[in-house]
Amino acid sequence: MSEIKPRAYVKELVLRHIPERPKRISLRLMYDPMPWEPVSAIKIGEHDYESERVVDFTSFGRGVVEAFSEAYGELREIPVSFRETIYKNEKVVVDLYPTGSAGIFDIYIQYM
């Protein structure tokens, strides 16, 4: 992943799995016990990916939204709260809900 930026990496992963219609996509930031370096774990449906390079919350969210926009067309942004934002159109709803203090960013997808 060293040659590709985190947002593009996430977008590429998500686009690969969009035909499976995942209902949840998650990013979990954790630390490898030795040598205490951050690791990013991405779960798309039943598929797990681990990256030695950190994928930040912003890159993760934008990568997912860009992938769904490419696959389903332009998405409208609907702010819900300080943390939560929904992107939707007539085909799909993408609900972004980061819980930064826990190091987890869950994205829930609903298909119309």
C-alpha positions as CSV (number, residue, x, y, z in Angstrom):
1,M,0.0,0.0,0.0
2,S,3.0,2.3,0.2
3,E,2.5,3.6,-3.3
4,I,-1.2,4.3,-3.0
5,K,-2.8,6.9,-0.8
6,P,-5.1,5.7,2.0
7,R,-8.3,7.2,0.4
8,A,-7.6,5.5,-2.9
9,Y,-6.7,2.2,-1.2
10,V,-10.1,2.2,0.6
11,K,-12.0,3.2,-2.5
12,E,-10.3,0.4,-4.5
13,L,-11.1,-2.2,-1.7
14,V,-14.8,-1.1,-1.5
15,L,-15.3,-1.0,-5.2
16,R,-14.1,-4.6,-5.3
17,H,-16.8,-5.7,-2.9
18,I,-19.7,-3.4,-3.9
19,P,-21.3,-6.2,-6.1
20,E,-21.6,-8.3,-2.9
21,R,-23.8,-5.4,-1.4
22,P,-22.1,-5.2,2.0
23,K,-24.3,-3.8,4.8
24,R,-21.4,-2.7,7.0
25,I,-17.9,-1.5,6.4
26,S,-15.6,-0.8,9.4
27,L,-12.2,0.7,10.1
28,R,-10.5,-0.2,13.4
29,L,-7.3,1.4,14.5
30,M,-5.2,-0.7,16.8
31,Y,-1.7,-1.0,17.9
32,D,0.7,-3.9,17.1
33,P,2.2,-4.8,20.5
34,M,5.7,-4.9,19.0
35,P,7.1,-2.4,18.1
36,W,4.0,-0.5,19.2
37,E,3.0,0.8,15.8
38,P,-0.5,1.6,14.6
39,V,-2.3,-0.9,12.3
40,S,-5.5,-0.4,10.4
41,A,-8.0,-3.2,10.1
42,I,-10.8,-2.8,7.5
43,K,-13.8,-5.1,7.4
44,I,-16.1,-5.1,4.3
45,G,-18.9,-7.5,4.9
46,E,-17.2,-10.8,5.7
47,H,-13.8,-9.8,4.3
48,D,-11.0,-8.6,6.6
49,Y,-8.0,-6.5,5.5
50,E,-5.1,-5.4,7.6
51,S,-2.7,-2.6,6.6
52,E,0.6,-1.7,8.3
53,R,0.0,1.9,7.2
54,V,-2.6,3.8,9.1
55,V,-5.8,4.7,7.3
56,D,-7.2,7.8,9.0
57,F,-10.9,8.3,9.6
58,T,-11.2,11.1,6.9
59,S,-9.5,9.0,4.2
60,F,-11.6,6.0,5.1
61,G,-14.9,7.9,5.0
62,R,-14.1,9.7,1.8
63,G,-12.9,6.5,0.1
64,V,-16.1,4.7,1.0
65,V,-18.3,7.6,-0.2
66,E,-16.4,8.0,-3.4
67,A,-16.7,4.2,-4.2
68,F,-20.5,4.3,-3.6
69,S,-20.8,7.5,-5.7
70,E,-18.9,5.8,-8.5
71,A,-21.0,2.7,-8.4
72,Y,-24.5,4.2,-7.6
73,G,-24.3,7.8,-8.8
74,E,-24.0,11.1,-7.0
75,L,-24.9,11.0,-3.3
76,R,-26.5,13.9,-1.3
77,E,-24.9,14.7,2.0
78,I,-27.3,14.9,5.0
79,P,-25.7,16.0,8.3
80,V,-27.4,14.2,11.2
81,S,-25.2,15.1,14.2
82,F,-21.7,16.2,15.1
83,R,-20.5,12.7,14.4
84,E,-23.0,11.2,12.0
85,T,-23.5,12.0,8.3
86,I,-25.7,10.3,5.8
87,Y,-25.0,10.2,2.0
88,K,-27.9,9.0,-0.1
89,N,-29.7,8.9,-3.4
90,E,-32.6,6.8,-4.7
91,K,-30.5,3.6,-4.8
92,V,-28.4,3.6,-1.6
93,V,-28.0,5.1,1.8
94,V,-24.5,5.3,3.3
95,D,-24.5,6.2,7.0
96,L,-21.1,7.2,8.4
97,Y,-20.8,6.9,12.2
98,P,-17.3,7.2,13.6
99,T,-16.6,6.6,17.3
100,G,-13.1,8.1,17.5
101,S,-12.5,7.5,21.2
102,A,-12.9,3.8,20.6
103,G,-10.8,3.9,17.4
104,I,-13.7,2.5,15.3
105,F,-15.5,3.9,12.3
106,D,-18.6,2.0,11.2
107,I,-20.4,2.7,8.0
108,Y,-23.8,1.2,7.5
109,I,-25.2,0.7,4.0
110,Q,-28.9,0.3,3.0
111,Y,-29.9,-0.6,-0.5
112,M,-33.2,0.6,-2.0
